[in-house]
Amino acid sequence: MSVDFVKLKRTYDLYATEYEQAVLRTMKSGWYILGTELDDFENKYAEYMGSKYCIGVNSGLDALILAVRALGIGSGDEVIVPANTYIASVLSITENGATPVFVEPDEYFCLDADKIEAAITEKTKAILPVHLYGQACEMRKICAIAEKYNLYVIEDCAQSHDATINGQKAGTFGTIGCFSFYPTKPMGALGDAGALLTDDEKIAKKLKALRNYGSAKKYINDIAGVNSRMDEVQAAILKVSMKHLKEGNEYRNWIARKYRKGIYNPFVKLPECREESYHVYHVFALLCEKRDALQKHLLKLGVKTLIHYPIPPHLQQCYGYLNHMNGEFPISETYALQELSLPIYAGMPEEDVDFVIEAVNSFEGE
Ligand SMILES: Cc1ncc(COP(=O)(O)O)c(C=O)c1O
């Protein structure tokens, strides 16, 4: 038996006809950049999420970079970011010349709201919470701190489409919500794509210009921007993915419930989920002190797993200039040593889920 970590062809096959119709419609339209498909997607996604404005871009990383830029954050400024995030969250800060200030996560793998205030200085301009693995951070607390210190909040929602906390969707709490539609994400494109949500008209206008060379009017450039436009084909595809987002999230929740019920290995700690939150399980993250041995054991049985993420950003070579040390963020460093992600995706066969459960339970700590 072989169990893939993810098999996108299975997810695609669930809605193949709709995807194919969307692509053909767009190809036959003769209009491929900044057209009606993107306009329609932006309107529909904003409405679906309960935001005033949506701006489609090339990727989740671009969404984050442009969010930081649109808020005027740059050299000499600091942005608070979780120490256990994917590198892209941090790159958005450093790409703008600003400095990331790392804060440890809580037991839910999210930025620990109780540790933020100690990291605020007079240079702090924003808090960048990451709804990691598909579970929303404690946004009420984070937004209250931001208000107290007059800071922006940029939400990294790359893994958390339709996740909620206290009944509100991740990405609608802060100044700007940033989304990735990388194909494996809860709401995936069939290529690279990303988007930003905001309720602020001025920021929305600036973001629309920034993604298109800084030009709001053709050949007039009041600001310097980039080329980061979501193309028409991906916009058309994303309207299909958006229609089925709830089903995908529910299916992964069903797998997560099966994992929780079936896995009883004493070497394994299952992920914590906040009662007041709807987790969308982009990643089902276990903790295991013998993680590498568990991963080897599972692979021997044919179960592929991943580690999200083996090296925290503060210890990556590219951030050597920040002079962080091993041991400085012990919770994040422990997660990097102990985290293991089990297969979980829309279209995953039930027998694969059962096989994973048995395989995890058969680990004896070797
Ligand atoms: C937390 C997080 N932020 C940002 C990104 C960047 O998204 P993209 O791959 O679309 O650039 C990712 C992608 O993996 C991510 O997981």
PDBQT file of the ligand as one rigid body, heavy atoms in Angstrom, charges set to zero:
ROOT
HETATM    1  C1  LIG A 401       1.723  30.653   5.796  1.00  0.00    +0.000 C 
HETATM    2  C2  LIG A 401       2.020  30.951   4.355  1.00  0.00    +0.000 A 
HETATM    3  N1  LIG A 401       2.164  32.229   3.975  1.00  0.00    +0.000 NA
HETATM    4  C3  LIG A 401       2.411  32.539   2.676  1.00  0.00    +0.000 A 
HETATM    5  C4  LIG A 401       2.546  31.577   1.709  1.00  0.00    +0.000 A 
HETATM    6  C5  LIG A 401       2.891  31.971   0.317  1.00  0.00    +0.000 C 
HETATM    7  O1  LIG A 401       1.928  31.627  -0.631  1.00  0.00    +0.000 OA
HETATM    8  P1  LIG A 401       2.332  31.367  -2.149  1.00  0.00    +0.000 P 
HETATM    9  O2  LIG A 401       2.943  30.007  -2.237  1.00  0.00    +0.000 OA
HETATM   10  O3  LIG A 401       1.030  31.452  -2.893  1.00  0.00    +0.000 OA
HETATM   11  O4  LIG A 401       3.271  32.441  -2.539  1.00  0.00    +0.000 OA
HETATM   12  C6  LIG A 401       2.395  30.239   2.062  1.00  0.00    +0.000 A 
HETATM   13  C7  LIG A 401       2.538  29.200   1.035  1.00  0.00    +0.000 C 
HETATM   14  O5  LIG A 401       2.879  28.073   1.230  1.00  0.00    +0.000 OA
HETATM   15  C8  LIG A 401       2.135  29.917   3.421  1.00  0.00    +0.000 A 
HETATM   16  O6  LIG A 401       1.982  28.635   3.814  1.00  0.00    +0.000 OA
ENDROOT
TORSDOF 0
